[in-house]
Amino acid sequence: MTDEPLIWTTKGNLPVAALQYSHAWEETTEYLKFSETYTLDGEVVKQSAHVYVKQGIPVQPDQGSF
């Protein structure tokens, strides 16, 4: 018996081999994004994205008085 790898999708657990896989990179001055998409007969059944923000939000200290 051979174990077939499965992946959780909107259609339940499906064999990875039955899905079409694609990935994409998007880079701007603000962020770098990597996304993965799994489709079944042209329908997206799983998609994920990983985003790296290149520059944080500027924070300036505020001093309050009572």
Backbone torsions as a table, in degrees:
resi	resn	phi	psi	omega
1	MET	NA	131.6	179.2
2	THR	-107.7	130.0	176.7
3	ASP	-80.1	129.1	179.3
4	GLU	-100.9	127.9	-179.5
5	PRO	-63.1	134.9	178.5
6	LEU	-114.6	158.4	176.0
7	ILE	-136.5	140.0	-179.9
8	TRP	-77.4	128.7	-178.7
9	THR	-134.9	-179.3	176.2
10	THR	-67.7	-14.8	177.7
11	LYS	-100.8	13.7	-176.7
12	GLY	92.2	-167.7	178.0
13	ASN	-71.7	125.5	179.0
14	LEU	-128.1	151.6	175.6
15	PRO	-64.7	133.5	179.7
16	VAL	-58.3	-37.2	-177.5
17	ALA	-65.1	-20.2	-179.0
18	ALA	-84.8	-7.5	-174.8
19	LEU	-105.9	153.2	172.9
20	GLN	-95.3	131.9	-176.7
21	TYR	-111.7	137.7	171.5
22	SER	-143.1	156.7	178.2
23	HIS	-138.8	160.9	-179.1
24	ALA	-149.7	147.4	174.5
25	TRP	-113.6	139.6	174.9
26	GLU	-135.2	125.6	-179.1
27	GLU	-125.6	128.8	173.7
28	THR	-126.5	-178.6	177.2
29	THR	-70.8	-22.9	-178.5
30	GLU	-91.1	-33.9	-173.9
31	TYR	-151.5	165.9	173.3
32	LEU	-124.9	125.7	-176.3
33	LYS	-125.9	134.2	173.9
34	PHE	-117.5	125.7	179.4
35	SER	-125.4	147.3	178.2
36	GLU	-122.9	137.5	-179.1
37	THR	-133.2	132.8	174.2
38	TYR	-114.7	129.5	179.4
39	THR	-124.3	154.1	176.6
40	LEU	-131.2	113.9	-178.4
41	ASP	53.2	42.5	177.2
42	GLY	83.3	-4.7	179.5
43	GLU	-100.6	130.4	176.8
44	VAL	-70.5	121.9	-179.6
45	VAL	-113.1	-13.5	175.3
46	LYS	-159.7	135.3	178.1
47	GLN	-148.6	139.5	177.8
48	SER	-141.1	157.2	179.2
49	ALA	-141.4	144.8	176.8
50	HIS	-123.0	124.5	-174.5
51	VAL	-121.4	132.4	174.6
52	TYR	-113.1	115.4	177.8
53	VAL	-83.2	123.3	-173.7
54	LYS	-73.8	-32.3	-177.9
55	GLN	-133.9	130.5	179.8
56	GLY	-71.9	171.2	177.7
57	ILE	-74.2	129.8	179.0
58	PRO	-66.6	133.0	-179.0
59	VAL	-122.6	129.3	177.2
60	GLN	-118.6	132.9	-178.9
61	PRO	-68.8	142.3	175.0
62	ASP	-114.8	134.3	178.1
63	GLN	-109.4	126.7	-180.0
64	GLY	-105.5	163.9	175.3
65	SER	-132.3	152.0	179.8
66	PHE	-103.3	NA	NA
